Each structure stands twice: as C-alpha cells, then as structure tokens.
Amino acid sequence: MSVSSSDCSACAERPLLGRRVALIHPAWHSCGTYRVVLGQRAAYRALGAEVFPISISSDPGFVPGRNWIWKSFNRATPELDDGARFYGGAPLFAVFAPRFLRHVLWPYIHGDQAAVRLGMAERTLLSPGVDDARFDLVHCNHFFLMPIARRLSRGAAPVLLDTHDLQARQFALINQTMPWLSPRATYESMLARELEAMRGADLLLHLNAEEAESFRALLPEKAHALLYPAIPEAPTGPGGPDIVLVASNNAANVESVIWFLREVAPKTDGVAVKIVGNVDAAIRAKAPEQYAAYKDWFLGRVDDPRAVYANARVALLPTVSGTGLSIKSVEALSSGLPLIATTQAMRGMDEEALRLPGVVIADSASEFADALSRAAAIAPLNESARRACPARRYYDSRFSLCAYKASLGVLTGALISAGAENRT
C-alpha cells in the first residue's frame, strides 16, 4: 500500500531539507489513523525531511526490544519497512506501581478513557537513541500521545498536534456499552483532560471543518489550522463488474453495514455486493440473521482494501453514523468510481462533495436501493474515464499527497522558523 505522489513533480520544492521530524502515532493499523500517518510520512519525505516514525502501543508490556511482541504489528504495516522503525510502550512494572493504580487505573475502571491513555503515554519507554535525539519538529497524532511529544521537544522543537476528531466524544460513545463502575467518568471530565493535553502543542491541525470549528471554540487561545489529510489513492482501473463496500470493524461501520443488509439489500433482488474488511465477525455476532442471509458477500480482511476498487463498477457508502472525516469515503472518491453514499458518509467535507457528478446521495433505504439497482445495470467506466471524473479531481485538489505537501510545507516551515527565533 504505497502512497502515490499523484505526479507531484509540480511541487518539487523541499523546504524541510535536512530537518529532523519525530512522527509520533498510535501503533494501529488497518484504520483511518494509520492511513493518515502514511500520508504524513510521505509528505515530510517529499519536503526533504528526515522522518522518525515512532509507533506507540497502549498495551502494557509492549516495550521496544521485544521484537516478538511487535511481530504482528510489523506484519500489518509493511509500508513502514522502507526506513528505520521506532517503538514505544509502557513496561509491565509501571502499571503495577501505586501511583498508576491510584491515578490511572482507578479512573479507568470508572470509564476515564482519557486518563488511561495519557497515563500509559507518560510511562512509555522509547527505542534506544530516540530520547537523546534532537528534532526540529515533533508531529504528534492524538492528544493522548502529547506527553511523549513534549518529552521529545525538550521545550525547544515546536510541537504540531493532529487532533483526529474530538476524542472525548468518541470515548463517551464507547462507554455507553461498557460495564464501568459508578460514578462513571463524564464527557466533560474527559474533555477537560483532552484540552489540557492539547495546550502543550504550538499548532493544532484539524482533519475536517467540523472538528476545526469545535476546537477553535474550545481553545480560542491556541493556533489552529484546517488541513485535510493526505489519503493514499485507490486504483482507478482497469474496471470490472464488482459492486464494493469497504468496512473495518468499528462501531460506526458495523451499524452502517447492518442498516444496509436489513433495509437496503432486500430491496435489490439479483444484485450482489462484495463487503471487504474485518467487519464480518462483528456482523456475525450482532446481526446473525443478516450475516447468514448474505454470508457469501463477505470477503473478510484483505491486506490492501483499496485494491478492491480496481475491478469495481460502483462503490457503496451506506454510512448512518460516525463523526469526523470518513477516510474510506475519501478513498472511494479517489477511485473515480460512481458512488452511492449517504450524506453522513461525506461528513467533514465541503458542500461541493454533495454535488459531485457521479456521486448519488441517498439517505433513505428505498433511495439507496433504487440507486444501486440502476448502477448495477450500467457498464463499468474504464480507467481513463475514472481518472478524469469530477470525484477524482475533487480528491486531487484536497486530499492528494501533492495538495497536502504544499500546505504542510507552509505551516511547518513557519513553525520551525518561529521556534528558531524564540530560541535565539
């Protein structure tokens, strides 16, 4: 799953040549955050920087040097193999310390997701040499890794924080189904921890307009920037007969796929869909009747879910819940395929996304089913038609590596220059 530059020769400037960037991110894979991180890494390299990707585990015991324990993560992230890898995680002994039990574990068993993530980051051990390295910029993904960002900054290198949505809102949704002890942690208490951690950054980057507006109101004293992420492009051909729906196993995707199977699929006789991603196990558990009826549609996890767009005729985005920018919706746009999507699938984008030719917005089950039946009867577009279509042009102008690189270069160049002036 390499990140294409989308023929980025037109922006060949390298303003960060010789700069060293610490890129801190959760040790996650097969998710939107990981794909955003790949775009960040590619952009910094294109800008001339030396990038140090540092993968941080939130599980106790995942410390650097224990290669066997990182083997599964490494296998799932081959894109990071073309350079040095760095790791971080809290040792087991740290989570049994009285201070951890009192200030981290106790709030966590009451549902304080923010406290446990920050607590693990504060106790993280990093790969040898990372703590002593000098960086010109620290780029942190997610507020709960800010303790590590501040540590590597040493108060000298500027810290850029990618917020990745309002996390307290996500934590509150997760907690609805968890058997925490009373009194449960509140949204307000978790938000307070999130905002306090964010205050340690010099610049807050937001992935979508809704998120940017929320954080500007919550932290008016901080510097903010709206910067759509660089999303790796999906293949635009050669084209084929497949109708595809990509979904990983998260709550919003599960709810959306269940809605599609219950409300839409029965109205589309004779239409077969390929459902790609590890959502299958959750559907089997939460909607066994629908899974049994459509089990032949599920392909399970694949190494590169974007590859399924190559031989498709149409992509489906039956999204009924979720917050923040939908990475899979951006990937679908990049494929140049005709799309059938709900309004919710296009969240975080501007109004133009809802008016793109070739993108049918259908919010009711009957509208979605009708659009799908019509699309199934249309001949597949060839590769040249897909690459020239409005959806692909929309992707190129906002979410391509070239667009992201240009904006990131301006923002980070100014940040590094301001930091250098403050140090002199």
Helices and strands as residue ranges (DSSP letters): G 8-11, E 20-26, H 32-46, E 50-56, H 67-76, G 78-82, E 86-89, H 92-95, H 98-100, I 101-105, H 106-108, H 113-122, E 125-126, E 137-141, G 143-145, H 146-153, E 159-162, H 167-175, H 187-198, E 203-206, H 209-218, E 224-226, E 242-246, H 251-259, I 260-264, G 265-267, E 274-276, H 280-286, H 288-294, G 295-297, E 298-300, G 305-309, E 312-317, H 327-334, E 339-341, G 343-346, G 351-355, E 359-361, H 365-376, H 383-387, H 390-398, H 401-423
